[in-house]
Amino acid sequence: MTGSELPGVAVPFALGLDASEGEQRTRPVEGEAGKREGKDLVYMGKVGTGWSRTVSSQIRKQLDTVVSPKSKLTKPVRKPEATWVEPMFFADVEYRDITSEGLLRQSSFKGLKRK
């Protein structure tokens, strides 16, 4: 089974530091995705692949403008290292399946657009 775009996926991204090649580079190391279900923003799991260094830098610049002091998920998840953002972007995410718990399986980031 192949996945497709999840309509209404909001993208609170966890941000991390990548210090490869002797330089410190800030880039998203994984994304925490939520999906709109009515008025709720429901956690959909991690999106851990799909971006290059260039795309990561572009994502970071966009998301830095909408940082939130806390998660906007209806039922917050424990992610103490996460930097949450306002759900003002949609992610195109490809995935293989959705688990019985409602989490994305084998998800990959394909693009980001503003609401």
PyMOL commands that place a pseudoatom at each C-alpha (Angstrom):
pseudoatom trace, name=CA, resn=MET, resi=1, chain=A, elem=C, hetatm=0, pos=[0.000, 0.000, 0.000]
pseudoatom trace, name=CA, resn=THR, resi=2, chain=A, elem=C, hetatm=0, pos=[1.335, 3.448, -0.810]
pseudoatom trace, name=CA, resn=GLY, resi=3, chain=A, elem=C, hetatm=0, pos=[0.435, 6.598, 1.042]
pseudoatom trace, name=CA, resn=SER, resi=4, chain=A, elem=C, hetatm=0, pos=[-0.447, 10.027, -0.181]
pseudoatom trace, name=CA, resn=GLU, resi=5, chain=A, elem=C, hetatm=0, pos=[-0.907, 13.549, 1.106]
pseudoatom trace, name=CA, resn=LEU, resi=6, chain=A, elem=C, hetatm=0, pos=[-2.808, 13.780, 4.358]
pseudoatom trace, name=CA, resn=PRO, resi=7, chain=A, elem=C, hetatm=0, pos=[-5.204, 16.698, 3.950]
pseudoatom trace, name=CA, resn=GLY, resi=8, chain=A, elem=C, hetatm=0, pos=[-5.050, 19.079, 6.891]
pseudoatom trace, name=CA, resn=VAL, resi=9, chain=A, elem=C, hetatm=0, pos=[-1.801, 17.787, 8.357]
pseudoatom trace, name=CA, resn=ALA, resi=10, chain=A, elem=C, hetatm=0, pos=[-0.333, 20.410, 10.673]
pseudoatom trace, name=CA, resn=VAL, resi=11, chain=A, elem=C, hetatm=0, pos=[3.377, 20.271, 11.291]
pseudoatom trace, name=CA, resn=PRO, resi=12, chain=A, elem=C, hetatm=0, pos=[4.738, 20.918, 14.775]
pseudoatom trace, name=CA, resn=PHE, resi=13, chain=A, elem=C, hetatm=0, pos=[8.444, 20.241, 14.157]
pseudoatom trace, name=CA, resn=ALA, resi=14, chain=A, elem=C, hetatm=0, pos=[11.020, 19.093, 16.650]
pseudoatom trace, name=CA, resn=LEU, resi=15, chain=A, elem=C, hetatm=0, pos=[14.217, 21.003, 15.947]
pseudoatom trace, name=CA, resn=GLY, resi=16, chain=A, elem=C, hetatm=0, pos=[17.707, 19.680, 16.551]
pseudoatom trace, name=CA, resn=LEU, resi=17, chain=A, elem=C, hetatm=0, pos=[21.369, 20.414, 15.952]
pseudoatom trace, name=CA, resn=ASP, resi=18, chain=A, elem=C, hetatm=0, pos=[23.419, 18.572, 13.347]
pseudoatom trace, name=CA, resn=ALA, resi=19, chain=A, elem=C, hetatm=0, pos=[27.151, 19.107, 13.783]
pseudoatom trace, name=CA, resn=SER, resi=20, chain=A, elem=C, hetatm=0, pos=[28.415, 17.061, 10.842]
pseudoatom trace, name=CA, resn=GLU, resi=21, chain=A, elem=C, hetatm=0, pos=[31.302, 18.130, 8.618]
pseudoatom trace, name=CA, resn=GLY, resi=22, chain=A, elem=C, hetatm=0, pos=[32.865, 20.139, 11.457]
pseudoatom trace, name=CA, resn=GLU, resi=23, chain=A, elem=C, hetatm=0, pos=[30.158, 22.800, 11.374]
pseudoatom trace, name=CA, resn=GLN, resi=24, chain=A, elem=C, hetatm=0, pos=[27.135, 23.249, 13.555]
pseudoatom trace, name=CA, resn=ARG, resi=25, chain=A, elem=C, hetatm=0, pos=[24.045, 23.267, 11.386]
pseudoatom trace, name=CA, resn=THR, resi=26, chain=A, elem=C, hetatm=0, pos=[20.572, 23.638, 12.763]
pseudoatom trace, name=CA, resn=ARG, resi=27, chain=A, elem=C, hetatm=0, pos=[18.040, 21.509, 10.978]
pseudoatom trace, name=CA, resn=PRO, resi=28, chain=A, elem=C, hetatm=0, pos=[14.846, 19.599, 11.717]
pseudoatom trace, name=CA, resn=VAL, resi=29, chain=A, elem=C, hetatm=0, pos=[15.876, 16.110, 12.734]
pseudoatom trace, name=CA, resn=GLU, resi=30, chain=A, elem=C, hetatm=0, pos=[12.335, 14.826, 12.879]
pseudoatom trace, name=CA, resn=GLY, resi=31, chain=A, elem=C, hetatm=0, pos=[8.876, 16.246, 12.561]
pseudoatom trace, name=CA, resn=GLU, resi=32, chain=A, elem=C, hetatm=0, pos=[5.975, 15.567, 14.867]
pseudoatom trace, name=CA, resn=ALA, resi=33, chain=A, elem=C, hetatm=0, pos=[2.797, 15.664, 12.787]
pseudoatom trace, name=CA, resn=GLY, resi=34, chain=A, elem=C, hetatm=0, pos=[-0.785, 16.284, 13.752]
pseudoatom trace, name=CA, resn=LYS, resi=35, chain=A, elem=C, hetatm=0, pos=[-3.943, 16.006, 11.664]
pseudoatom trace, name=CA, resn=ARG, resi=36, chain=A, elem=C, hetatm=0, pos=[-7.034, 18.184, 11.948]
pseudoatom trace, name=CA, resn=GLU, resi=37, chain=A, elem=C, hetatm=0, pos=[-10.114, 16.189, 12.906]
pseudoatom trace, name=CA, resn=GLY, resi=38, chain=A, elem=C, hetatm=0, pos=[-12.904, 18.713, 13.293]
pseudoatom trace, name=CA, resn=LYS, resi=39, chain=A, elem=C, hetatm=0, pos=[-11.672, 21.174, 15.915]
pseudoatom trace, name=CA, resn=ASP, resi=40, chain=A, elem=C, hetatm=0, pos=[-9.075, 18.739, 17.265]
pseudoatom trace, name=CA, resn=LEU, resi=41, chain=A, elem=C, hetatm=0, pos=[-5.419, 18.511, 16.279]
pseudoatom trace, name=CA, resn=VAL, resi=42, chain=A, elem=C, hetatm=0, pos=[-4.568, 14.825, 16.703]
pseudoatom trace, name=CA, resn=TYR, resi=43, chain=A, elem=C, hetatm=0, pos=[-1.019, 13.468, 16.968]
pseudoatom trace, name=CA, resn=MET, resi=44, chain=A, elem=C, hetatm=0, pos=[-0.040, 11.343, 13.939]
pseudoatom trace, name=CA, resn=GLY, resi=45, chain=A, elem=C, hetatm=0, pos=[3.540, 10.442, 14.880]
pseudoatom trace, name=CA, resn=LYS, resi=46, chain=A, elem=C, hetatm=0, pos=[7.009, 11.197, 13.578]
pseudoatom trace, name=CA, resn=VAL, resi=47, chain=A, elem=C, hetatm=0, pos=[8.117, 12.164, 10.107]
pseudoatom trace, name=CA, resn=GLY, resi=48, chain=A, elem=C, hetatm=0, pos=[11.822, 11.426, 10.177]
pseudoatom trace, name=CA, resn=THR, resi=49, chain=A, elem=C, hetatm=0, pos=[13.018, 11.405, 6.569]
pseudoatom trace, name=CA, resn=GLY, resi=50, chain=A, elem=C, hetatm=0, pos=[12.566, 13.226, 3.315]
pseudoatom trace, name=CA, resn=TRP, resi=51, chain=A, elem=C, hetatm=0, pos=[14.598, 16.425, 3.563]
pseudoatom trace, name=CA, resn=SER, resi=52, chain=A, elem=C, hetatm=0, pos=[18.020, 17.470, 2.362]
pseudoatom trace, name=CA, resn=ARG, resi=53, chain=A, elem=C, hetatm=0, pos=[20.222, 19.996, 4.195]
pseudoatom trace, name=CA, resn=THR, resi=54, chain=A, elem=C, hetatm=0, pos=[18.977, 22.750, 1.881]
pseudoatom trace, name=CA, resn=VAL, resi=55, chain=A, elem=C, hetatm=0, pos=[15.325, 21.885, 2.419]
pseudoatom trace, name=CA, resn=SER, resi=56, chain=A, elem=C, hetatm=0, pos=[15.931, 21.514, 6.164]
pseudoatom trace, name=CA, resn=SER, resi=57, chain=A, elem=C, hetatm=0, pos=[17.365, 25.024, 6.310]
pseudoatom trace, name=CA, resn=GLN, resi=58, chain=A, elem=C, hetatm=0, pos=[14.396, 26.418, 4.381]
pseudoatom trace, name=CA, resn=ILE, resi=59, chain=A, elem=C, hetatm=0, pos=[11.932, 24.634, 6.681]
pseudoatom trace, name=CA, resn=ARG, resi=60, chain=A, elem=C, hetatm=0, pos=[13.707, 25.930, 9.776]
pseudoatom trace, name=CA, resn=LYS, resi=61, chain=A, elem=C, hetatm=0, pos=[13.547, 29.538, 8.502]
pseudoatom trace, name=CA, resn=GLN, resi=62, chain=A, elem=C, hetatm=0, pos=[9.809, 29.227, 7.895]
pseudoatom trace, name=CA, resn=LEU, resi=63, chain=A, elem=C, hetatm=0, pos=[9.019, 27.507, 11.193]
pseudoatom trace, name=CA, resn=ASP, resi=64, chain=A, elem=C, hetatm=0, pos=[11.170, 29.872, 13.268]
pseudoatom trace, name=CA, resn=THR, resi=65, chain=A, elem=C, hetatm=0, pos=[8.558, 32.555, 12.518]
pseudoatom trace, name=CA, resn=VAL, resi=66, chain=A, elem=C, hetatm=0, pos=[5.750, 30.619, 14.228]
pseudoatom trace, name=CA, resn=VAL, resi=67, chain=A, elem=C, hetatm=0, pos=[7.354, 29.035, 17.323]
pseudoatom trace, name=CA, resn=SER, resi=68, chain=A, elem=C, hetatm=0, pos=[4.877, 28.320, 20.124]
pseudoatom trace, name=CA, resn=PRO, resi=69, chain=A, elem=C, hetatm=0, pos=[5.677, 27.978, 23.849]
pseudoatom trace, name=CA, resn=LYS, resi=70, chain=A, elem=C, hetatm=0, pos=[3.680, 24.714, 23.953]
pseudoatom trace, name=CA, resn=SER, resi=71, chain=A, elem=C, hetatm=0, pos=[2.164, 22.036, 21.761]
pseudoatom trace, name=CA, resn=LYS, resi=72, chain=A, elem=C, hetatm=0, pos=[-1.166, 22.817, 20.093]
pseudoatom trace, name=CA, resn=LEU, resi=73, chain=A, elem=C, hetatm=0, pos=[-2.140, 19.134, 19.965]
pseudoatom trace, name=CA, resn=THR, resi=74, chain=A, elem=C, hetatm=0, pos=[-5.497, 18.392, 21.598]
pseudoatom trace, name=CA, resn=LYS, resi=75, chain=A, elem=C, hetatm=0, pos=[-3.870, 15.618, 23.663]
pseudoatom trace, name=CA, resn=PRO, resi=76, chain=A, elem=C, hetatm=0, pos=[-0.244, 16.739, 24.121]
pseudoatom trace, name=CA, resn=VAL, resi=77, chain=A, elem=C, hetatm=0, pos=[2.492, 14.136, 23.771]
pseudoatom trace, name=CA, resn=ARG, resi=78, chain=A, elem=C, hetatm=0, pos=[5.626, 14.063, 25.903]
pseudoatom trace, name=CA, resn=LYS, resi=79, chain=A, elem=C, hetatm=0, pos=[8.418, 15.434, 23.716]
pseudoatom trace, name=CA, resn=PRO, resi=80, chain=A, elem=C, hetatm=0, pos=[10.642, 17.452, 26.100]
pseudoatom trace, name=CA, resn=GLU, resi=81, chain=A, elem=C, hetatm=0, pos=[13.214, 18.301, 23.398]
pseudoatom trace, name=CA, resn=ALA, resi=82, chain=A, elem=C, hetatm=0, pos=[10.628, 19.477, 20.856]
pseudoatom trace, name=CA, resn=THR, resi=83, chain=A, elem=C, hetatm=0, pos=[10.271, 23.055, 19.724]
pseudoatom trace, name=CA, resn=TRP, resi=84, chain=A, elem=C, hetatm=0, pos=[6.600, 23.392, 18.835]
pseudoatom trace, name=CA, resn=VAL, resi=85, chain=A, elem=C, hetatm=0, pos=[5.135, 25.707, 16.234]
pseudoatom trace, name=CA, resn=GLU, resi=86, chain=A, elem=C, hetatm=0, pos=[1.699, 27.128, 15.554]
pseudoatom trace, name=CA, resn=PRO, resi=87, chain=A, elem=C, hetatm=0, pos=[-0.169, 24.833, 13.127]
pseudoatom trace, name=CA, resn=MET, resi=88, chain=A, elem=C, hetatm=0, pos=[0.045, 27.301, 10.244]
pseudoatom trace, name=CA, resn=PHE, resi=89, chain=A, elem=C, hetatm=0, pos=[1.664, 24.969, 7.706]
pseudoatom trace, name=CA, resn=PHE, resi=90, chain=A, elem=C, hetatm=0, pos=[0.576, 21.845, 5.894]
pseudoatom trace, name=CA, resn=ALA, resi=91, chain=A, elem=C, hetatm=0, pos=[3.001, 19.034, 5.175]
pseudoatom trace, name=CA, resn=ASP, resi=92, chain=A, elem=C, hetatm=0, pos=[2.839, 16.727, 2.202]
pseudoatom trace, name=CA, resn=VAL, resi=93, chain=A, elem=C, hetatm=0, pos=[3.656, 13.374, 3.750]
pseudoatom trace, name=CA, resn=GLU, resi=94, chain=A, elem=C, hetatm=0, pos=[3.977, 10.026, 2.010]
pseudoatom trace, name=CA, resn=TYR, resi=95, chain=A, elem=C, hetatm=0, pos=[3.394, 6.987, 4.196]
pseudoatom trace, name=CA, resn=ARG, resi=96, chain=A, elem=C, hetatm=0, pos=[2.910, 3.236, 3.877]
pseudoatom trace, name=CA, resn=ASP, resi=97, chain=A, elem=C, hetatm=0, pos=[0.117, 2.773, 6.374]
pseudoatom trace, name=CA, resn=ILE, resi=98, chain=A, elem=C, hetatm=0, pos=[-1.573, 4.086, 9.512]
pseudoatom trace, name=CA, resn=THR, resi=99, chain=A, elem=C, hetatm=0, pos=[-1.303, 1.897, 12.609]
pseudoatom trace, name=CA, resn=SER, resi=100, chain=A, elem=C, hetatm=0, pos=[-4.277, 0.845, 14.741]
pseudoatom trace, name=CA, resn=GLU, resi=101, chain=A, elem=C, hetatm=0, pos=[-3.163, 3.607, 17.170]
pseudoatom trace, name=CA, resn=GLY, resi=102, chain=A, elem=C, hetatm=0, pos=[-3.554, 6.183, 14.392]
pseudoatom trace, name=CA, resn=LEU, resi=103, chain=A, elem=C, hetatm=0, pos=[0.180, 6.763, 13.829]
pseudoatom trace, name=CA, resn=LEU, resi=104, chain=A, elem=C, hetatm=0, pos=[1.884, 7.099, 10.457]
pseudoatom trace, name=CA, resn=ARG, resi=105, chain=A, elem=C, hetatm=0, pos=[4.023, 4.145, 9.424]
pseudoatom trace, name=CA, resn=GLN, resi=106, chain=A, elem=C, hetatm=0, pos=[7.145, 4.644, 7.268]
pseudoatom trace, name=CA, resn=SER, resi=107, chain=A, elem=C, hetatm=0, pos=[6.421, 8.316, 6.702]
pseudoatom trace, name=CA, resn=SER, resi=108, chain=A, elem=C, hetatm=0, pos=[8.514, 10.623, 4.544]
pseudoatom trace, name=CA, resn=PHE, resi=109, chain=A, elem=C, hetatm=0, pos=[8.344, 14.408, 4.199]
pseudoatom trace, name=CA, resn=LYS, resi=110, chain=A, elem=C, hetatm=0, pos=[7.593, 15.628, 0.651]
pseudoatom trace, name=CA, resn=GLY, resi=111, chain=A, elem=C, hetatm=0, pos=[6.898, 19.347, 1.046]
pseudoatom trace, name=CA, resn=LEU, resi=112, chain=A, elem=C, hetatm=0, pos=[5.631, 22.218, 3.192]
pseudoatom trace, name=CA, resn=LYS, resi=113, chain=A, elem=C, hetatm=0, pos=[3.125, 24.939, 2.422]
pseudoatom trace, name=CA, resn=ARG, resi=114, chain=A, elem=C, hetatm=0, pos=[1.580, 27.709, 4.480]
pseudoatom trace, name=CA, resn=LYS, resi=115, chain=A, elem=C, hetatm=0, pos=[-2.146, 27.613, 5.287]
for i in range(1, 115): cmd.bond("trace and resi %d" % i, "trace and resi %d" % (i + 1))
show_as sticks, trace
zoom trace
